[in-house]
Amino acid sequence: MAAILEQFKVLNILEMENRFKIFISGQKYFGEEVLRLCKNLNIDIVGVCCPLDDKYIGKAARRWNIPIIPAGTLTADKMPECDLGITAHSFDYIGKKTRYIPKHGWLGYHPSLLPRHRGRSAIEWAIRMKEPITGGTVFWLNAGIDRGDIAYQDWCWIPPAYYLEPSKSAAKLWRDELCPMGLKLFEIALKDVLNGEIKRKPQDNQFSTFEPDTNVKDIFRPDLLMIEHK
């Protein structure tokens, strides 16, 4: 009996060593749901980078004894070896050396149809510009801001009523459409990567736009007249 238990223990260790390993840099509800998605796919999460007071992914990481690196401190010397890095509602910049540590690189999610609306306030700008559709993009991180190769995309309508209150409508569009869309796209991406299928397509820069963060009060861009100055 002891020999059987020892053999089972060895097999279990080998299985853990061979499991696909992911590191997540993220925060809030979206970050937690990406972590849960990875757990459901039997992926080994080797670490999380998030704010120490995060009540979502941070709390989940502590529950499952996943090592946490405080947001804003992720560097190559702290980054564990893994197969893939993921950013999930993360505002931490992933430096060059850190990007090269995961075997397959880093995947991120941006709530726009890249290359349209690069930048932090992508949802609100799509609404401010009265665009009829927007969407989400899972893409491969590179040195630029939201400029990496596209892996997967999906789209949704923007109801015209949303144009009246862009800021409030952006939160609703994220909650109702773009957050669930991101989780669906990440699930597709992860399943493909687990099966050895890597998809990537360069962004077409002739259609690219970049808009500033709408929460910054001292913005002045004459070419973006829809910014409100109060």
C-alpha positions in Angstrom: 0.0 0.0 0.0 2.8 2.4 0.9 4.5 1.7 -2.5 1.3 2.5 -4.3 0.8 5.8 -2.4 4.4 6.7 -3.2 3.9 6.0 -6.9 0.8 8.1 -6.9 2.6 10.9 -5.2 5.4 10.8 -7.9 2.9 10.8 -10.7 1.1 13.8 -9.1 4.3 15.7 -8.9 5.1 15.0 -12.5 1.7 16.1 -13.6 2.1 19.4 -11.7 5.5 19.9 -13.4 4.1 19.3 -16.8 1.0 21.5 -16.4 0.8 24.7 -18.5 1.9 27.6 -16.3 0.5 31.1 -16.5 1.3 34.4 -14.7 -1.5 37.0 -14.4 -1.1 40.8 -14.0 -4.5 42.2 -13.3 -7.0 43.6 -10.8 -10.7 43.8 -9.9 -13.5 41.6 -11.1 -12.2 40.9 -14.6 -8.8 39.8 -13.2 -10.5 37.4 -10.8 -12.6 35.9 -13.5 -9.6 35.3 -15.7 -7.9 33.6 -12.8 -11.0 31.4 -12.3 -11.0 30.6 -16.0 -7.4 29.4 -15.8 -8.2 27.3 -12.8 -11.2 25.7 -14.6 -8.9 24.9 -17.5 -6.5 23.1 -15.1 -3.8 25.7 -15.7 -1.2 26.2 -13.1 -1.1 29.9 -12.0 2.4 30.5 -10.8 1.9 34.1 -9.6 -0.3 37.2 -9.7 0.6 40.9 -9.9 -2.1 43.1 -8.4 -2.8 45.8 -5.8 -2.3 44.4 -2.3 -5.7 45.7 -1.3 -7.5 44.2 -4.3 -10.7 42.5 -3.1 -11.1 40.3 -6.2 -8.1 38.7 -7.8 -6.0 39.5 -4.8 -8.4 37.8 -2.4 -8.7 34.8 -4.8 -5.0 34.5 -5.1 -4.6 34.4 -1.3 -7.4 31.8 -1.0 -5.5 29.5 -3.4 -2.0 30.3 -2.0 -0.9 31.9 -5.2 2.2 34.2 -4.8 1.4 37.9 -5.2 3.7 40.6 -6.5 2.5 44.1 -5.6 1.2 46.2 -8.6 3.8 48.6 -9.9 6.8 46.4 -8.8 6.8 43.7 -11.5 10.3 43.3 -13.0 12.1 40.5 -14.8 14.0 39.4 -11.7 10.7 38.9 -9.8 8.8 37.3 -12.7 8.6 33.5 -12.4 9.2 31.3 -15.4 6.0 30.3 -17.1 4.4 29.4 -20.5 2.2 32.5 -20.9 1.7 35.9 -19.3 -1.8 37.5 -19.2 -2.8 41.1 -18.4 -6.4 41.3 -17.2 -7.5 44.9 -16.4 -3.9 45.7 -15.6 -2.4 49.2 -15.8 1.2 48.0 -15.1 3.6 48.4 -18.0 5.2 45.0 -18.9 8.9 45.8 -19.7 10.9 44.1 -22.4 12.8 41.7 -20.2 9.6 40.7 -18.4 7.8 40.2 -21.7 10.5 37.7 -22.8 10.2 35.4 -19.8 7.0 33.5 -20.7 7.6 30.9 -23.4 4.8 32.1 -25.6 4.8 35.8 -24.6 2.0 37.8 -23.1 -1.7 38.1 -24.0 -3.8 41.1 -23.1 -7.4 42.3 -23.6 -8.4 45.7 -24.8 -12.0 46.8 -25.0 -12.0 48.1 -28.5 -11.6 46.9 -32.0 -7.9 47.5 -32.3 -6.2 49.4 -33.9 -9.2 51.7 -33.2 -9.1 53.5 -29.8 -5.8 52.6 -28.3 -5.5 54.0 -24.8 -7.0 53.8 -21.4 -10.4 55.3 -22.1 -11.2 53.3 -25.2 -14.9 52.5 -24.4 -15.8 56.1 -23.6 -14.1 57.4 -26.7 -16.0 55.0 -29.0 -19.2 56.4 -27.4 -18.1 60.0 -27.5 -17.4 59.6 -31.2 -20.9 58.2 -31.7 -19.6 55.0 -33.3 -22.4 52.4 -33.9 -20.2 49.4 -33.0 -17.2 48.6 -30.9 -15.7 45.4 -29.6 -12.9 43.7 -27.8 -9.5 42.4 -28.8 -7.2 39.8 -27.3 -3.7 40.7 -28.5 0.0 39.9 -28.0 1.8 42.5 -25.9 4.8 44.4 -27.4 6.7 47.6 -26.6 3.9 49.9 -27.8 0.6 50.8 -26.0 -2.1 48.5 -27.4 -0.1 47.9 -30.6 0.7 44.2 -30.5 -0.5 41.6 -33.0 -4.2 40.7 -32.9 -5.1 37.2 -31.7 -9.0 37.3 -31.4 -11.7 39.9 -31.8 -15.5 40.2 -31.4 -17.9 43.2 -31.7 -21.1 44.6 -30.2 -23.5 47.5 -30.9 -23.4 50.8 -29.1 -27.0 51.9 -28.5 -27.6 55.5 -29.7 -29.0 56.4 -26.2 -25.5 55.9 -24.8 -24.2 59.0 -26.6 -26.1 61.2 -24.1 -23.9 60.2 -21.1 -20.6 58.8 -22.4 -19.0 58.2 -19.0 -21.9 56.4 -17.4 -22.6 54.5 -20.6 -19.0 53.3 -20.9 -19.3 51.6 -17.5 -22.6 49.9 -18.5 -21.2 48.8 -21.9 -18.2 47.3 -20.1 -20.3 45.5 -17.6 -23.0 44.2 -20.0 -21.0 43.5 -23.2 -17.2 44.0 -23.2 -16.3 42.3 -19.9 -18.1 39.0 -20.8 -16.7 39.3 -24.3 -13.2 39.5 -22.9 -13.6 36.4 -20.8 -15.1 34.5 -23.8 -12.1 35.6 -26.0 -9.6 34.7 -23.4 -11.2 31.2 -23.1 -10.9 30.7 -26.8 -7.3 31.9 -26.8 -6.2 29.8 -23.9 -7.8 26.6 -25.3 -6.0 27.3 -28.6 -2.7 27.9 -27.0 -3.1 24.8 -24.9 -3.6 22.9 -28.1 -0.5 24.4 -29.6 -2.3 26.8 -31.9 -1.0 30.4 -31.9 -2.9 33.0 -33.8 -1.5 36.5 -34.5 -2.1 39.2 -37.1 -0.4 42.6 -37.3 -2.6 45.6 -36.6 -3.4 47.7 -39.7 -2.0 51.1 -38.7 -3.9 53.0 -41.4 -7.0 52.6 -39.2 -5.3 53.3 -35.8 -6.4 56.0 -33.3 -5.2 56.8 -29.9 -7.1 59.0 -27.4 -6.1 60.3 -24.0 -7.4 59.2 -20.6 -10.7 61.1 -20.0 -10.1 61.1 -16.3 -7.1 63.5 -16.7 -8.6 67.0 -16.2 -5.9 69.1 -17.8 -6.0 67.5 -21.2 -5.9 69.8 -24.2 -6.0 68.3 -27.7 -7.4 70.7 -30.3 -7.9 67.8 -32.7 -10.2 66.1 -30.1 -12.9 68.8 -29.6 -15.3 66.5 -27.9 -13.2 66.7 -24.7 -15.1 68.6 -22.0 -13.2 71.3 -20.2 -14.7 72.3 -16.9 
